[in-house]
């Protein structure tokens, strides 16, 4: 009889130990599971952002006029499901035309070397923003609003330092008068964040 009671007591202790082990192991496993879901969801969103950036940049390089609201809606449709509108929402697409300023361009504008402050610098000649401009700025800087016309063209890009595309040459070194078309896309991902794993959003860059 004593042996039977001892076995029962031992089993009770084992069950108690198993419950404690389960309680200790479950939280880390749940964190790992939720983290995997969050990372996977953001990876999908990152792939979508890359595709939007690539398609928008391709159209932009093909001379599609994205200062036209009708054409901006093309980008919104490309970003369907990412929560972006043409003037707001959870995302932004930034389109820029970039060129390298050589002395010949300064001479053509009648500027001396001293007056042509962006000589030997890469500058923006056009900037168009579609979506919510407040969620993220360009990686390469932003021309002063006063320089950017309604069609996106940047004025005074030879003489205004704010027109410089800072850091662009590290990405792509342009030759004098060469032009590059840059598409940047950023989308917030507030639905794919946990208190211990904060994801502010996903960014993609395409250069043509």
C-alpha positions in Angstrom: 0.0 0.0 0.0 2.8 2.3 0.9 4.5 1.6 -2.4 1.3 2.5 -4.3 1.0 5.8 -2.5 4.6 6.6 -3.2 4.1 6.0 -6.9 1.0 8.2 -6.9 2.8 11.0 -5.1 5.7 10.8 -7.5 3.4 11.1 -10.5 1.7 14.1 -8.9 5.1 15.8 -8.5 6.0 14.9 -12.1 2.8 16.5 -13.3 3.5 19.6 -11.2 7.0 19.8 -12.7 5.7 19.4 -16.2 3.2 22.3 -15.6 6.1 24.5 -14.4 8.2 23.6 -17.4 5.3 24.3 -19.7 4.8 27.7 -18.1 8.5 28.5 -18.5 8.8 27.4 -22.1 5.5 28.7 -23.5 6.2 32.5 -23.4 9.5 32.3 -25.3 7.9 30.1 -27.9 4.9 32.4 -28.3 7.3 35.4 -28.7 9.2 33.4 -31.3 6.0 32.6 -33.1 4.6 36.1 -33.2 8.0 37.5 -34.1 8.1 35.1 -37.1 4.7 36.3 -38.2 5.7 39.9 -37.9 9.0 39.5 -39.8 7.3 37.4 -42.5 4.5 40.0 -42.9 7.1 42.8 -43.2 9.1 40.8 -45.7 5.9 40.5 -47.9 5.4 44.3 -47.6 9.0 44.9 -48.4 8.6 42.9 -51.6 5.5 44.9 -52.5 7.4 48.2 -51.9 10.2 47.1 -54.1 7.8 46.2 -56.9 6.0 49.6 -56.6 9.3 51.4 -56.6 10.5 49.5 -59.7 7.3 50.0 -61.7 7.0 53.7 -60.7 10.6 54.3 -61.7 10.3 52.5 -65.0 7.3 54.6 -65.9 9.0 57.8 -64.7 12.1 57.0 -66.8 9.8 56.5 -69.8 8.7 60.2 -69.4 5.3 59.6 -67.9 4.3 62.9 -66.4 3.5 62.2 -62.7 2.7 65.8 -62.0 -0.6 64.9 -63.6 -3.1 63.7 -60.9 -4.4 61.1 -63.4 -1.0 59.5 -63.7 -0.4 59.7 -60.0 -3.4 57.4 -59.6 -1.5 54.8 -61.5 1.0 54.7 -58.6 -1.9 54.5 -56.1 -3.2 51.5 -58.0 0.2 49.9 -58.1 0.3 50.3 -54.3 -3.1 48.8 -53.8 -3.4 47.2 -50.4 -0.5 49.3 -48.9 -2.8 52.0 -47.7 -1.6 54.9 -49.8 -3.6 57.6 -51.5 -2.3 60.2 -54.0 -1.9 62.8 -51.2 -1.9 60.8 -48.0 -2.2 57.5 -46.4 0.5 55.1 -45.0 3.0 55.5 -47.9 4.9 57.8 -50.2 6.6 57.4 -53.6 9.3 60.0 -54.3 10.4 60.5 -57.9 13.5 62.5 -58.7 15.6 63.4 -61.8 19.2 63.7 -60.9 22.2 65.1 -62.9 25.8 65.9 -62.4 26.8 69.6 -62.9 29.9 70.2 -65.0 31.5 73.5 -66.0 29.9 73.4 -69.4 26.5 73.7 -67.8 27.6 76.6 -65.7 29.0 78.3 -68.8 25.8 77.8 -70.7 23.9 79.5 -68.0 26.4 82.4 -68.0 27.6 81.7 -64.5 31.1 82.1 -63.2 32.7 79.3 -61.3 32.1 81.2 -58.0 28.5 81.8 -58.8 27.8 78.2 -59.9 27.8 76.8 -56.4 26.8 73.3 -57.4 29.6 72.8 -59.9 30.9 69.3 -59.6 27.9 68.2 -57.5 24.9 66.0 -58.3 21.7 67.9 -58.1 17.9 67.4 -58.5 16.3 68.8 -61.6 12.9 67.4 -60.8 11.1 66.2 -57.7 7.6 64.7 -57.6 6.1 63.3 -54.4 3.0 61.0 -54.5 1.3 60.0 -51.2 2.0 61.1 -47.7 5.1 63.3 -47.8 5.2 63.4 -43.9 5.9 59.7 -43.4 9.4 59.8 -44.9 11.8 62.1 -46.8 14.2 61.1 -49.6 17.5 59.5 -48.7 19.2 62.1 -50.8 17.7 65.3 -49.5 14.9 67.6 -50.4 15.1 70.8 -52.4 13.6 73.9 -50.8 9.8 74.0 -51.6 10.2 77.4 -53.2 12.4 75.8 -55.9 9.9 73.1 -56.9 7.3 74.2 -59.5 3.8 72.7 -59.9 5.3 70.4 -62.6 8.0 69.2 -60.2 10.8 71.0 -62.0 13.5 72.4 -59.7 14.6 75.9 -60.5 18.0 77.4 -59.6 19.6 74.0 -59.3 22.9 75.4 -60.4 23.0 78.0 -57.6 21.0 76.7 -54.7 22.7 74.2 -52.4 19.4 72.7 -51.3 19.1 71.2 -54.8 22.1 68.9 -54.2 21.4 65.2 -54.1 23.5 64.4 -51.1 25.1 61.0 -51.1 23.8 60.0 -54.5 27.3 59.7 -56.0 28.1 57.0 -53.5 25.2 55.0 -55.1 25.9 55.9 -58.7 28.7 58.1 -60.1 27.3 60.1 -63.0 29.4 61.6 -65.7 28.9 65.3 -66.6 25.4 66.0 -68.0 24.3 62.4 -67.4 20.8 61.9 -66.0 19.4 59.3 -63.6 15.8 58.7 -62.7 15.3 57.8 -59.0 12.3 56.1 -57.5 11.9 55.8 -53.7 9.0 54.1 -52.0 8.2 53.9 -48.3 5.2 52.3 -46.6 4.4 52.2 -43.0 3.6 48.9 -41.4 1.9 49.7 -38.1 -0.2 46.5 -38.3 2.9 44.4 -38.3 4.5 45.5 -35.1 4.7 44.1 -31.6 5.7 45.9 -28.3 9.1 44.0 -28.4 9.5 44.2 -32.2 8.8 47.6 -33.6 8.6 47.9 -37.3 8.1 51.5 -38.6 8.0 50.6 -42.3 9.7 49.3 -45.4 11.8 51.3 -47.9 12.8 50.5 -51.5 15.0 52.4 -53.9 15.3 52.0 -57.7 17.6 53.9 -60.1 17.2 54.0 -63.9 
